[in-house]
């Protein structure tokens, strides 16, 4: 027997006892009939309401009885998270296009200029020059990229030709451009010139 049923039976016994007590007590006191019946009617009202509830309760649907007591459990469905696809490593489009384009071989008698790094993080590297202008810096779009030298600006300097001469100009860099120990903004180069950019030293050379 569950707890609600036990409580109901105890309340019914209590109300029944009150009715018996009222009937016995009014008879013992020899109350007049109208008053005795009135007190019995008052004692019967709680029992009548309780009995009506018991009768109505038997016709209630199971859902309503559950709602009156403990709320029904709700089923929770966990969705399986699909793993996100792995992203492939990418390279800048400018570098990809530049690498995909074949470099023309120098023709016989054609002058080829190079920059050789002798000091700095890129020491030992050699850069051939096959077109103009040439951007030097740390930006992925530069033709000569010295990205390991933090003293070099993203677009530090530019090599270009003017009147058959190779010239070097500063592109408003942070630490400037030094050629053979002198700060320069725009200067013509000759083979053997030392170019200081950031923490790197480059030698300008010419080959045939």
C-alpha positions, 0 to 999 in steps of 0.5 A, spaced: 500 500 500 503 506 497 503 512 502 497 516 498 492 510 499 494 510 506 493 517 508 486 517 504 484 511 509 486 515 515 482 521 513 476 517 511 477 513 518 478 520 522 471 523 518 467 517 520 469 518 527 467 525 527 460 523 524 459 517 530 462 522 535 457 528 533 451 523 532 453 520 539 454 527 543 448 530 540 443 524 542 447 524 549 445 531 550 438 530 547 438 536 542 432 537 538 431 534 532 432 540 527 439 541 531 441 534 531 440 533 524 443 540 522 450 538 526 450 531 523 449 534 516 455 539 517 459 533 520 457 529 513 459 535 508 467 533 508 466 526 508 461 527 502 466 531 498 472 526 500 467 521 497 466 525 491 473 526 489 474 518 490 469 516 485 471 522 480 479 520 481 477 513 479 475 516 472 481 520 471 486 518 465 493 516 467 496 522 464 492 527 469 494 523 475 501 523 473 500 530 472 497 531 479 503 528 482 510 527 480 512 530 473 513 525 468 520 524 466 522 527 459 527 523 454 533 527 452 536 525 446 543 526 445 545 528 437 552 525 435 557 531 433 560 529 426 568 531 426 569 537 422 573 535 416 581 537 417 583 543 413 589 542 408 595 547 409 594 553 404 600 557 401 599 564 399 596 565 392 601 570 390 607 565 392 603 559 388 602 563 382 610 565 382 612 558 383 608 556 378 611 560 372 617 558 369 623 562 370 626 564 363 633 562 362 638 567 361 640 568 354 647 568 351 650 575 353 645 577 357 647 580 364 644 577 370 644 580 377 644 577 384 643 578 391 647 574 396 646 574 403 652 574 407 650 576 414 643 575 418 638 570 419 638 568 411 646 568 411 648 563 405 642 565 400 642 567 393 637 571 389 637 571 382 634 577 379 630 576 372 625 581 372 624 589 374 622 591 379 624 587 385 621 588 392 625 586 398 621 585 405 618 580 409 611 580 406 609 574 402 608 578 396 615 581 396 620 578 390 625 577 395 622 575 402 627 575 408 621 574 413 626 571 418 629 578 419 625 582 424 629 588 422 626 588 415 619 592 414 614 588 410 616 592 404 622 595 405 626 596 399 625 596 391 630 594 386 629 597 379 632 599 372 632 606 370 637 608 364 640 601 364 642 602 371 640 598 377 637 602 382 635 601 390 630 605 393 627 605 400 620 604 401 619 608 407 622 602 411 622 603 419 630 602 419 632 605 413 637 602 407 644 603 408 649 602 402 656 601 403 655 605 410 651 610 408 643 611 409 640 612 402 633 613 399 634 612 392 641 610 389 644 607 383 648 600 384 654 597 382 657 590 383 660 589 389 656 594 393 654 592 400 646 593 402 644 593 409 637 591 411 635 590 418 640 585 421 642 582 414 647 584 409 647 583 402 652 583 396 650 586 389 653 582 384 653 581 376 654 575 372 653 573 365 
